[in-house]
Amino acid sequence: MFSLLAPFVGIGINIVGSQPIRGNRIGMIVLGATCTLLILAGFVFGVVALLGTKKHGRKGIFGKAIAGICINGIIICFMLIAIPGFIKAAERAKEMQRQRMEQQQTQP
């Protein structure tokens, strides 16, 4: 059940928690890490539940485990696809900031 609910709880925490800590760099990192860990844990627990169907039977476990693995897996894939874009955006922001600093230093 955790595998199925983890992505929704993670996204909910992110939606509710992002507004109060906006601008706080450490708070945003902690919030992002918490949501990411929930999604990764949901994926892992889904795999564990799927493997546990051999011992405990498929009834009530198999469908939830498959759904949790699929939902968490899709979110993880989206995160992995988005990482290079975030890195490029951060590099562009640093470059723009460096250019602004140089402009301010050259102006009297």
Backbone torsions as a table, in degrees:
resi	resn	phi	psi	omega
1	MET	NA	-36.7	179.1
2	PHE	-59.2	-39.9	-179.3
3	SER	-60.4	-36.5	-178.8
4	LEU	-77.0	-35.9	-176.2
5	LEU	-89.7	-22.4	-174.4
6	ALA	-56.1	-45.1	-179.1
7	PRO	-65.9	-35.4	-179.7
8	PHE	-70.8	-38.0	176.2
9	VAL	-66.1	-42.7	179.1
10	GLY	-61.5	-45.7	178.8
11	ILE	-66.2	-39.8	178.1
12	GLY	-63.0	-43.7	177.6
13	ILE	-61.5	-40.6	179.7
14	ASN	-64.6	-42.7	-179.7
15	ILE	-66.0	-47.4	-177.8
16	VAL	-71.1	-38.7	-173.7
17	GLY	-85.5	-18.2	-174.4
18	SER	-71.1	-34.4	-178.5
19	GLN	-66.7	-47.3	-178.3
20	PRO	-66.7	-26.7	-176.8
21	ILE	-105.5	14.4	-179.8
22	ARG	-58.1	131.6	-179.5
23	GLY	92.4	-16.7	178.2
24	ASN	-92.5	104.6	-172.7
25	ARG	-60.7	-45.8	-178.6
26	ILE	-66.7	-40.4	177.8
27	GLY	-62.1	-40.0	178.4
28	MET	-66.9	-37.8	178.2
29	ILE	-65.0	-44.4	-179.9
30	VAL	-64.2	-42.8	179.7
31	LEU	-64.1	-45.1	178.4
32	GLY	-63.2	-42.1	178.9
33	ALA	-64.7	-39.4	179.1
34	THR	-63.0	-46.4	-179.9
35	CYS	-65.6	-41.2	178.8
36	THR	-63.9	-42.7	178.7
37	LEU	-64.3	-37.1	176.9
38	LEU	-62.3	-43.5	-179.0
39	ILE	-67.4	-43.5	177.6
40	LEU	-64.0	-41.4	177.9
41	ALA	-64.2	-38.8	176.5
42	GLY	-60.3	-41.0	177.9
43	PHE	-64.4	-46.9	-178.6
44	VAL	-63.5	-45.1	179.6
45	PHE	-66.3	-29.9	174.8
46	GLY	-65.0	-42.4	177.4
47	VAL	-64.9	-42.9	178.6
48	VAL	-62.0	-42.3	178.8
49	ALA	-65.0	-39.1	178.5
50	LEU	-63.5	-41.2	176.8
51	LEU	-69.2	-28.6	-179.8
52	GLY	-75.7	-10.3	179.6
53	THR	-66.6	-24.7	177.8
54	LYS	-64.8	-38.4	-176.2
55	LYS	-84.2	-39.9	-171.8
56	HIS	-105.4	-3.7	-179.1
57	GLY	92.5	161.0	-174.3
58	ARG	-85.6	-20.7	-171.1
59	LYS	-63.0	119.8	175.8
60	GLY	81.5	-9.4	-177.0
61	ILE	-110.1	-45.1	-169.8
62	PHE	-58.6	-49.0	-177.8
63	GLY	-64.1	-43.8	179.3
64	LYS	-66.0	-38.6	179.3
65	ALA	-65.5	-44.6	178.9
66	ILE	-63.8	-45.0	179.7
67	ALA	-62.9	-42.7	179.0
68	GLY	-64.0	-42.4	178.4
69	ILE	-63.4	-43.5	-179.2
70	CYS	-64.5	-48.6	-178.1
71	ILE	-63.9	-49.3	179.6
72	ASN	-64.5	-39.5	179.2
73	GLY	-63.0	-41.5	178.4
74	ILE	-64.2	-43.3	179.0
75	ILE	-64.6	-41.4	178.2
76	ILE	-62.7	-42.2	177.4
77	CYS	-61.0	-43.6	177.9
78	PHE	-61.5	-40.3	178.7
79	MET	-64.0	-42.9	-179.6
80	LEU	-66.5	-35.0	177.4
81	ILE	-69.7	-34.8	-175.9
82	ALA	-79.1	-20.8	-175.7
83	ILE	-58.0	-47.4	179.1
84	PRO	-60.2	-36.2	177.1
85	GLY	-64.3	-40.4	178.3
86	PHE	-66.2	-37.4	178.8
87	ILE	-65.6	-44.2	178.4
88	LYS	-63.1	-41.0	179.0
89	ALA	-63.6	-40.4	178.6
90	ALA	-65.7	-40.0	178.0
91	GLU	-64.3	-42.0	178.0
92	ARG	-64.0	-40.2	178.9
93	ALA	-64.3	-40.8	177.5
94	LYS	-64.6	-41.0	179.2
95	GLU	-65.0	-42.1	178.1
96	MET	-64.1	-40.3	178.5
97	GLN	-65.3	-39.4	177.7
98	ARG	-64.5	-40.8	178.6
99	GLN	-64.9	-40.4	177.8
100	ARG	-63.5	-40.6	178.7
101	MET	-63.2	-41.7	178.5
102	GLU	-65.2	-39.0	178.4
103	GLN	-64.8	-40.6	178.9
104	GLN	-67.4	-33.7	-179.6
105	GLN	-74.3	-31.6	-179.1
106	THR	-81.7	-22.7	178.2
107	GLN	-82.0	137.5	-179.6
108	PRO	-73.6	NA	NA
